[in-house]
């Protein structure tokens, strides 16, 4: 029985014809494992993951390996991008068995969901000290049948350790002094020769863009306390833009570089990296780099539906042979079939792209603003369930059954707020506020329905503080959206929500700032008075153009009627603001206290 052919994930569809009797993520697989009294093998990856493809070709398409899996296990295939809760939980569990975490992630669990062994890629033949995948299967099967007590003890101990990983929240958000110290610690890790950040004292690679950390360093609140913070970010951006990590043909940046000098990229191109780099480049004043990353999002990743695909693969077919990176290493690609897109539309990730494109469209090319509007309308059409809640993703406009996460609610809300301030259309801000409100309950901040239902039933949820990797974690981006609502005058409850999430992550983030850039950026927003610039009048006026280049937390350009509409909907920042004498008028505010209105663009600096 082929259970993956109609999956809402391109990654699962890639495995539909394997001889392995795959199940998608859900309770059915665990129930069958209990009935058969066999362990569960959970394989987690994503469609643009090179080593996932390698392991699929070597092991999951091999008849003998598939027979061993089908005889002694129930096998589950998971798209980590569709099920981030599942991925995060099993990554936490796998850290007990291997320090080398990554994908494909291979996890073995009891039918009750208790993990007792895990690893990443396993080769088809032994490569000492690494065993072959079939040797791993044989050892796990032997342990399950001959040493069940030890297996159960390992699983129980690991579940208890996951539950104990919860950290008590701080009494208050971190002060500006502590955040500045974290920024100095990050800056001290700069690779002074090739820029970006060293992975360790020996400058190990690979090297990632790490856009959440770059945005943290660019926050204006650090300008006096850590004068070179923004320079660290600008140098990293310039180094990437001038390196092989940057695709100058089609625009955009690759996932990471395998060399310290940003050379020899891993050639997949991700929505998340490129959306983040658009915002980094705009903050650095590098509009050409921002435009280049934005055109990749629009020209390559945007789908006919308007939604934006998750990524583009590193592999393509050249002369009948699968080739990693070959497509990208030639200047003339006109005769080549491009690498496949992972065409699922991830709700939160599209929110990141919408925010980036709205900002780029306001500053550079208006077509990016239209692309942001198109993407927002597509996501609101395809990724919203009948009850008004979000779904994690869709494929070919078919909604996934995967529940949406805080990243989805916060990411989409943040994107809609950026679109609202760029276009002046309050409906997007109202929709964003409604999404945030769905997650603010009397029992805490969480998406409707809580976490993944299978993990909840098994008691296997991750309780640690999630890190900010290629993009902000769920709590980080939700806190950012809540803070944006407060800055627009939507009410103190939104600042309180942001504070709650920052306090929960504060100590972990300050201890490891390179892994928590996004939540630290929000913390800076709480520790400093916001700057809010509202221009009421013609959107093409000189003072409107000047406002869009101001380093402010809010920049909104609206007509008089739009300003009134925002005020009527409860966004108090816009109350009483009008175009004086019919001329475009700027209101430059600090923490809602505004200087005298001006029509002089030179006064906005």
C-alpha positions in Angstrom: 0.0 0.0 0.0 1.4 3.4 -1.0 0.6 5.8 1.8 2.8 8.7 0.6 1.7 9.3 -3.0 -0.9 11.9 -2.1 1.1 13.5 0.7 1.1 17.2 1.1 4.9 17.2 1.2 7.2 16.9 -1.8 9.7 15.1 0.4 7.2 12.3 1.2 6.2 12.0 -2.4 9.8 11.5 -3.3 9.7 8.3 -1.2 6.4 7.1 -2.4 7.9 4.4 -4.6 10.5 3.1 -2.2 10.1 -0.6 -1.3 9.9 0.5 2.3 6.4 0.4 3.6 6.4 4.0 4.8 3.7 5.6 7.0 3.3 9.4 7.2 3.5 10.9 10.7 0.4 10.1 12.8 -1.0 7.7 15.4 -1.7 4.9 12.9 2.0 3.8 12.6 2.5 3.7 16.4 -0.7 1.7 16.8 0.5 -0.9 14.2 3.9 -1.1 15.9 2.1 -1.9 19.2 0.0 -4.6 17.6 3.1 -6.2 16.0 5.3 -5.6 19.0 8.1 -4.0 16.9 10.0 -0.8 17.3 9.3 2.3 15.2 12.0 3.7 12.8 11.4 7.5 12.2 13.3 9.0 9.3 13.2 12.8 9.2 14.5 15.0 6.4 13.4 17.5 3.8 13.2 17.6 0.0 16.3 19.7 -0.7 18.5 17.8 1.7 21.4 16.3 -0.2 22.3 13.6 2.3 18.7 12.6 2.6 18.7 11.9 -1.1 21.9 9.9 -0.8 20.5 7.7 2.0 17.3 7.2 0.1 19.2 5.9 -3.0 21.6 3.8 -0.9 19.2 2.3 1.6 15.5 3.1 1.2 15.5 2.0 -2.4 17.5 -1.1 -1.7 15.3 -4.2 -1.6 17.3 -6.1 1.0 17.3 -3.1 3.4 13.6 -2.5 2.8 12.9 -6.1 3.6 14.7 -5.8 7.0 12.7 -2.6 7.8 9.4 -4.1 6.8 10.0 -7.3 8.7 11.2 -5.8 12.0 10.0 -2.3 12.2 7.2 0.1 11.4 8.7 3.0 9.4 7.6 6.6 9.4 8.8 9.3 7.0 8.6 12.9 8.3 9.2 16.2 6.5 10.9 18.3 9.1 9.6 21.5 7.5 6.0 20.3 7.7 6.3 18.9 11.2 8.7 21.2 13.1 7.5 20.1 16.5 8.3 16.5 15.7 11.7 17.5 14.3 12.6 19.6 17.3 11.6 16.9 19.8 13.5 14.1 18.1 16.6 16.4 17.6 16.6 16.9 21.4 16.3 13.2 21.9 19.0 12.4 19.4 21.5 14.6 21.2 21.6 12.0 23.9 23.2 9.6 21.4 25.2 11.7 19.0 26.8 15.1 19.0 26.6 15.4 15.2 23.0 16.4 14.7 21.5 16.9 11.3 19.5 15.4 8.5 18.6 12.8 7.6 17.7 12.2 11.3 17.2 8.5 12.1 15.3 7.7 15.3 14.2 4.4 16.9 11.4 4.4 19.4 9.0 2.1 21.2 5.4 1.9 20.1 4.7 4.2 23.0 7.0 6.8 21.4 10.0 6.5 23.8 13.2 7.0 21.9 16.0 4.5 22.7 18.5 5.1 19.9 19.1 7.8 17.2 21.7 8.9 14.6 21.8 10.8 11.4 23.1 9.4 8.0 24.1 5.8 8.0 26.0 4.4 5.0 25.1 1.2 3.1 28.4 -0.4 4.1 30.5 0.0 7.2 32.8 3.0 7.3 34.6 2.6 10.6 33.8 3.9 13.2 30.4 4.3 11.5 28.4 1.1 11.1 26.3 0.4 8.1 22.5 1.1 8.2 21.8 -2.7 8.0 24.1 -3.3 11.0 22.2 -0.6 12.9 18.9 -2.2 12.1 20.2 -5.6 13.2 21.6 -4.2 16.5 18.4 -2.4 17.3 16.3 -5.4 16.5 18.5 -7.6 18.7 18.2 -5.1 21.6 14.5 -4.9 21.2 14.0 -8.7 21.3 16.8 -9.7 23.7 17.3 -6.7 26.1 13.8 -5.1 26.3 14.3 -4.0 29.9 17.3 -1.9 28.9 15.5 -0.4 25.9 12.5 0.6 28.1 14.8 2.1 30.7 16.6 4.2 28.1 13.4 5.4 26.7 11.9 6.3 30.1 15.0 8.1 31.2 15.2 10.1 28.0 11.6 11.2 28.2 12.1 12.3 31.8 15.2 14.2 30.7 13.3 16.0 28.0 10.6 17.0 30.6 13.3 18.3 33.0 14.8 20.5 30.3 12.3 23.2 30.9 13.9 26.4 32.2 12.3 28.7 34.7 11.6 32.1 33.2 13.6 35.1 34.2 11.9 37.6 36.5 12.2 40.4 33.9 13.4 40.8 30.3 17.2 41.4 30.1 18.5 44.9 30.5 20.2 46.9 27.7 23.5 46.3 29.5 23.2 42.6 29.5 22.1 42.6 25.8 25.1 44.8 24.9 27.3 42.3 26.6 25.8 39.5 24.5 26.3 41.5 21.4 30.0 42.0 22.3 30.3 38.3 22.8 28.9 37.7 19.3 31.2 40.3 17.8 34.2 38.6 19.4 33.4 35.5 17.4 33.8 37.3 14.1 36.2 35.8 11.6 38.4 38.8 11.1 39.9 37.5 7.8 36.8 36.3 6.0 34.0 37.7 8.2 30.9 36.0 9.4 31.2 33.8 12.5 33.7 31.1 13.4 32.1 27.8 14.4 34.8 27.5 17.1 38.3 28.6 18.1 39.8 26.8 15.1 37.4 28.5 12.7 35.7 25.2 11.7 33.2 25.2 8.8 30.6 25.1 7.5 29.7 28.7 7.5 26.0 29.9 7.6 24.5 33.3 7.0 22.9 33.3 10.5 20.5 36.1 9.6 18.8 36.3 13.1 22.2 37.2 14.6 22.9 39.8 12.0 19.6 41.5 12.6 20.3 41.5 16.3 23.6 43.2 15.7 21.9 45.8 13.5 19.5 47.0 16.1 19.8 50.8 16.6 19.8 50.3 20.4 23.3 48.9 20.2 24.8 51.8 18.3 26.2 53.6 21.4 26.8 50.6 23.6 28.5 48.4 20.9 29.5 50.8 18.1 30.9 48.1 15.8 27.9 45.7 16.1 26.3 46.9 12.9 29.7 46.8 11.2 30.1 43.1 12.0 26.8 42.5 10.2 27.7 44.7 7.2 31.1 43.0 6.8 29.5 39.5 6.9 26.9 40.6 4.3 29.5 42.1 2.0 31.7 39.0 2.2 28.7 36.7 1.3 27.6 39.0 -1.5 31.1 38.9 -3.0 31.5 35.1 -2.6 30.4 31.9 -4.2 27.6 31.7 -1.7 25.8 34.4 -3.8 24.2 33.3 -7.1 24.7 36.4 -9.3 22.8 34.8 -12.2 19.4 34.2 -10.7 19.9 36.1 -7.5 19.8 34.8 -3.9 22.1 33.0 -1.7 22.9 29.3 -1.1 22.3 27.5 2.2 25.9 27.5 3.5 29.6 27.4 2.5 31.8 24.4 3.3 34.9 26.6 3.4 35.9 29.4 5.7 36.2 31.9 2.8 32.5 31.3 1.9 33.5 29.1 -1.1 32.3 25.6 -2.1 28.6 26.2 -1.2 26.0 23.6 -0.4 23.8 24.6 -3.3 20.2 24.5 -2.0 18.5 27.9 -1.9 16.1 28.4 0.9 13.2 30.9 1.3 14.2 31.5 4.9 17.8 32.5 4.3 17.0 34.8 1.4 14.1 36.5 3.2 16.3 37.2 6.2 19.1 38.5 4.0 16.8 40.9 2.2 16.1 42.5 5.6 19.8 42.4 6.6 20.7 44.1 3.4 18.1 46.8 3.7 19.2 47.6 7.2 22.8 47.8 6.0 21.8 50.2 3.2 22.8 47.6 0.6 19.8 48.0 -1.7 21.4 46.2 -4.6 22.0 43.1 -2.5 18.5 43.3 -1.1 17.1 43.5 -4.6 19.1 40.5 -5.7 17.8 38.3 -2.9 14.3 39.6 -3.4 14.3 38.8 -7.1 15.2 35.2 -6.3 12.2 34.9 -4.0 9.9 36.3 -6.7 11.4 35.1 -10.0 12.4 31.6 -8.8 10.4 30.6 -5.7 7.0 32.3 -6.2 4.5 29.8 -7.6 1.6 30.4 -10.0 -0.7 30.4 -7.0 1.2 33.4 -5.5 2.5 31.3 -2.6 6.3 31.1 -2.2 8.0 27.7 -2.4 10.1 26.5 0.6 13.3 26.0 -1.3 15.1 25.0 -4.5 17.1 21.7 -4.6 20.8 21.5 -4.8 20.6 18.6 -7.3 19.5 18.5 -10.9 19.8 16.2 -13.9 22.6 17.1 -16.3 23.2 14.8 -19.3 21.0 12.2 -17.7 23.0 12.1 -14.4 22.0 13.5 -11.1 24.4 16.3 -10.2 24.8 18.4 -7.1 25.5 22.0 -7.9 26.3 21.6 -11.5 23.3 23.8 -12.7 24.6 26.7 -10.5 28.2 26.5 -11.7 27.5 27.5 -15.3 26.8 31.0 -16.4 24.5 30.0 -19.2 21.7 27.9 -17.8 19.2 28.4 -20.6 19.6 24.8 -21.9 19.5 23.1 -18.5 16.6 21.9 -16.5 16.6 23.8 -13.2 16.7 21.9 -9.9 13.3 21.1 -8.5 11.4 23.4 -6.1 10.1 22.2 -2.8 6.7 23.7 -3.7 5.0 23.4 -0.4 3.9 26.8 0.9 4.9 27.0 4.6 2.7 29.5 6.4 5.3 31.0 8.7 8.0 31.0 6.1 5.8 32.8 3.7 5.2 35.4 6.4 9.0 36.0 6.5 9.0 36.4 2.7 6.0 38.8 2.8 7.7 41.0 5.4 11.0 41.1 3.4 9.3 41.7 0.1 7.0 44.4 1.5 10.1 46.2 2.9 12.0 45.8 -0.3 9.1 47.0 -2.4 8.7 50.1 -0.3 12.4 50.9 -0.7 13.4 49.6 -4.1 11.1 48.0 -6.8 7.3 48.2 -6.4 6.9 44.8 -8.0 8.2 43.3 -4.8 5.4 44.9 -2.9 2.9 43.4 -5.3 4.5 40.0 -5.0 4.2 40.3 -1.2 0.5 41.2 -1.5 0.0 38.2 -3.9 1.7 35.9 -1.5 -0.3 37.1 1.5 -3.6 36.6 -0.4 -2.5 33.1 -1.5 -1.6 32.0 2.0 -4.8 33.3 3.5 -6.7 31.4 0.8 -4.9 28.1 0.9 -3.5 27.7 4.5 -6.4 28.7 6.6 -8.8 25.9 7.8 -12.5 26.2 7.8 -12.5 27.1 11.5 -10.2 30.1 10.9 -7.1 28.5 12.3 -4.0 28.0 10.3 -2.4 24.9 8.9 1.3 24.5 8.7 1.6 24.2 4.9 -0.1 23.4 1.7 1.0 21.8 -1.5 -0.8 22.5 -4.8 -3.2 24.5 -2.7 -4.1 21.3 -0.7 -3.8 22.0 3.0 -1.5 19.8 5.1 -3.0 18.1 8.1 0.0 19.3 10.1 -1.0 21.8 12.8 0.4 25.3 12.6 3.0 26.4 15.1 3.8 29.6 16.8 6.2 30.3 14.0 3.2 30.2 11.6 1.0 32.4 13.6 3.7 34.9 14.4 5.5 34.7 11.1 2.3 35.3 9.0 1.2 38.1 11.4 4.5 39.8 11.2 4.4 39.7 7.4 0.9 41.0 7.3 1.8 43.9 9.6 4.7 44.8 7.3 2.4 44.7 4.3 -0.1 46.9 6.2 2.4 49.6 6.9 3.9 49.5 3.4 0.5 49.7 1.6 -1.5 51.6 4.2 -4.2 48.8 4.0 -5.4 48.3 7.6 -7.2 45.0 6.7 -3.8 43.2 6.8 -3.1 44.6 10.3 -6.5 43.5 11.5 -6.0 40.0 10.2 -2.5 39.9 11.8 -3.9 41.0 15.2 -6.6 38.2 15.0 -3.9 35.6 14.3 -1.9 36.7 17.4 -5.1 36.8 19.5 -5.8 33.2 18.7 -2.6 32.2 20.5 -3.1 34.4 23.6 -5.1 32.2 26.0 -5.6 32.2 29.8 -3.3 29.2 30.1 -0.4 30.7 28.2 0.8 31.4 24.7 0.4 28.6 22.3 -1.2 27.9 18.9 -4.8 26.7 19.0 -4.9 23.0 20.0 -1.4 23.1 21.5 1.4 21.1 20.0 1.6 18.0 17.9 -1.2 15.7 19.1 0.8 12.5 18.8 3.8 13.9 20.8 1.4 15.3 23.4 -0.3 11.9 23.8 3.2 10.3 24.2 4.5 12.9 26.6 7.4 13.5 24.2 7.2 17.3 23.6 10.3 19.3 23.7 10.4 21.6 26.8 13.7 23.4 26.1 14.2 26.9 24.7 14.2 26.6 20.9 17.2 28.2 19.1 17.0 30.6 16.2 18.7 28.9 13.3 18.2 29.9 9.7 15.1 31.7 10.7 13.5 32.8 14.0 12.1 30.1 16.3 8.4 30.1 16.9 8.5 31.9 20.2 10.9 34.5 18.7 8.9 35.4 15.7 5.6 35.4 17.7 7.2 37.8 20.2 8.3 40.0 17.3 4.8 40.1 15.9 3.3 40.9 19.3 5.9 43.7 19.8 5.0 45.1 16.4 1.4 45.2 17.3 2.2 47.1 20.5 4.3 49.6 18.5 1.3 50.3 16.3 -0.7 51.1 19.4 -2.8 47.9 19.5 -2.5 47.7 23.3 -0.3 46.8 26.3 -1.3 43.1 26.2 0.9 42.6 23.2 3.9 44.0 24.9 3.2 41.8 27.8 3.0 38.8 25.5 6.4 39.7 24.0 7.9 40.1 27.5 6.5 36.7 28.6 8.3 34.9 25.7 11.5 36.9 26.1 11.6 36.1 29.9 11.2 32.4 29.1 14.2 32.4 26.8 16.4 35.0 28.4 19.0 33.0 30.3 19.5 30.5 27.5 19.8 33.2 25.0 22.3 35.3 26.9 24.4 32.2 27.5 24.5 31.3 23.8 23.7 34.5 21.8 24.9 33.1 18.5 22.0 30.6 18.7 19.4 33.0 19.8 19.7 36.2 17.7 16.0 36.7 17.0 14.8 36.6 20.6 17.6 38.9 21.6 16.5 41.3 18.9 13.0 41.3 20.5 14.6 41.8 23.9 16.4 44.9 22.6 13.0 46.2 21.4 11.7 45.8 24.9 14.8 47.4 26.5 14.7 50.5 24.3 12.2 53.2 23.4 10.7 52.5 20.0 11.0 54.9 17.1 7.8 55.2 15.1 7.6 57.3 11.9 4.2 57.9 10.3 3.8 59.9 7.1 0.3 61.0 6.2 -0.1 62.1 2.6 1.0 61.2 -0.9 3.1 58.0 -0.9 5.5 59.3 -3.6 6.3 62.5 -1.7 9.9 63.3 -0.9 9.2 63.1 2.8 7.7 59.6 2.4 10.8 58.4 0.5 13.0 59.9 3.3 10.9 58.1 6.0 11.4 54.7 4.3 15.1 55.1 4.8 15.0 55.9 8.5 16.2 53.3 11.0 12.9 53.1 12.9 10.9 50.3 14.4 7.8 51.4 12.6 7.6 53.3 9.3 4.2 53.7 7.9 3.1 55.8 4.8 -0.6 56.3 4.7 -3.2 58.5 3.2 -5.4 60.6 5.5 -8.3 58.2 5.0 -6.0 55.2 5.8 -4.7 56.9 8.9 -8.2 57.3 10.1 -9.0 53.7 9.3 -6.1 52.5 11.4 -7.2 54.7 14.3 -10.8 53.4 14.0 -9.5 49.8 14.2 -7.8 50.5 17.5 -4.2 51.2 16.3 -3.6 54.3 18.5 -0.3 55.3 16.8 -2.4 56.8 14.0 -4.9 58.7 16.0 -5.1 62.4 15.3 -2.5 62.3 12.5 -3.3 64.2 9.3 -1.8 65.8 6.3 -1.2 69.5 7.4 -2.3 71.9 4.7 -2.8 69.0 2.3 0.9 68.3 2.2 2.5 65.0 3.1 3.4 65.3 6.8 5.7 63.2 9.0 5.2 62.4 12.6 8.5 61.2 14.2 7.7 59.6 17.6 9.7 58.0 20.4 7.6 55.6 22.5 4.4 57.2 21.2 5.5 60.8 22.1 5.8 62.6 18.8 7.9 65.6 17.8 6.1 68.5 16.0 4.8 67.3 12.7 6.9 68.3 9.7 6.7 68.5 5.9 10.5 68.9 5.6 12.2 65.7 4.5 15.5 67.0 5.8 14.3 66.8 9.3 14.0 63.0 9.1 17.4 61.7 9.9 
